[in-house]
Amino acid sequence: MGIVSANQQVTLTPLAGGVSSDIFRAELPGGVICVKRALGRLKVAADWRVPVERNRWEAEWMRVAGGIVPGAVPEILGEDRELGAFAMNWLPPADYPVWKKMLVEGDADTRTAAAVGDVLGRIHAATADRPDIAARFATDAMFQAIRLDPYLVTAAKAHPDVSRQLLALVATTGSTRRALVHGDFSPKNILIGADGPIFLDAECAWYGDPAFDLAFCLNHLLLKCLWAPHASEGFARCFRALVESYARGVNWTRWPLLEARAARLLPGLLLARIDGKSPVEYITGETQKNLVREFALVLLLAPVMELNLVLGRWMRELPA
């Protein structure tokens, strides 16, 4: 990448977290940076193999997003497309905590959630209906392989009674091309800095349906209610704040149409995080898993069109 010369000392320390890449803290003579290298086989129980070229699209997504909202992504310092790796600036964990960690500790600040929704909405709005961005991110096959197949198609195989509904979600999502999608928009991939949220891990970057990003993040806020039940009311407030903030930036399409797609996706994604190829790691008991399954199955068979209706039903289903 030309960041250091061949005779300079580099110390690499592997970092924990994530299943799809090797991530290193690299100590260089001039300071510390972060290096990320995509893996061909993901670190999950299922045999899940994906092309390492997705690393290129992640770097491209960060360049586009950073041009829209400066400071919302790390700075790309170098790239090795043949190896499937890139380098970015180092963000010290003490100064940039992971939103997932904050949430599970009960730090459910609606201002943080609103900021996340605002920045996501700005990225979607700035890339909406842009033929140049669509051509730059024509990654439909990769998104199918990394997201739609392992999540929704795998869940459909596990639940034949709602297979038709899940495959319809796959068809609708896969054929909707409106804006630049992050694809893994989860609290684990969001750092919270003094100047706002910073988005990481856009390996699934795709020009498609922005409702996927919205539903993907909201799905995690619902599931966190089972992981940290003491903070479930706070998570519900974060859910509403994120939706309201995001919706304010939707000036490129009719909000009810986008919201309806997100509301229909939510139960499918809930089910996918229990019975897909990448089950959420913090829901392990069968009682909790069955709660998610039963809730998702009902909404897949009788969908609602508003996100707050999904939230309201979810909160009523939670154990007292």
PyMOL commands that set and color helices and strands:
alter all, ss='L'
color gray80, all
select helices_A, chain A and resi 54-68+99-104+110-127+131-136+140-158+160-175+187-189+211-227+229-248+255-275+286-301+307-317
alter helices_A, ss='H'
color red, helices_A
select strands_A, chain A and resi 11-14+21-28+31-38+76-80+85-89+179-181+190-193+196-199+206-208
alter strands_A, ss='S'
color yellow, strands_A
deselect
rebuild
show_as cartoon
